[in-house]
């Protein structure tokens, strides 16, 4: 079953937008309800959009972390309109109680002139911290001095080798 869910203004609830939005979704959903094509805004104290959490599908299980499929997060410039950073992943498990998303799936983070990709991650919303676990790859793109070409630099970060057992 798919329902349209609207969110009240979140002005004055800086940093708690996703948690509040997902709690509101939970209140509108019955036990283990599935919501589809949802958007949860995070609004700052001045009423500007800070970020938008979106998903293709999420399973609401009251009081427990929820699986999210088709995850996309957009972070905005202080103007509240210009997207400065995008995060895309096939899915994660998001815990609304502590604002932490974890996944073993691929992730892509991109913005103006860069792309970071990897596999497995942990995102802590309140700390604004994202840790990618393995296969991390970073690409920077800069405008070349000639208008007909672009220059790209790539760096790969090796995964730590497991410690040898004695």
LINFEN-V916547 format. One record per helix or strand of 3 or more residues. SS is the DSSP state (2 for helix, 1 for strand). FROM is the first residue (numbers start at 0). TO is the last residue. If there is no record, write none. Layout:
((SS FROM TO) (SS FROM TO))
This chain:
((2 16 27) (1 32 42) (1 48 59) (1 65 75) (1 82 94) (1 99 110) (1 113 123) (1 128 142) (1 149 156))
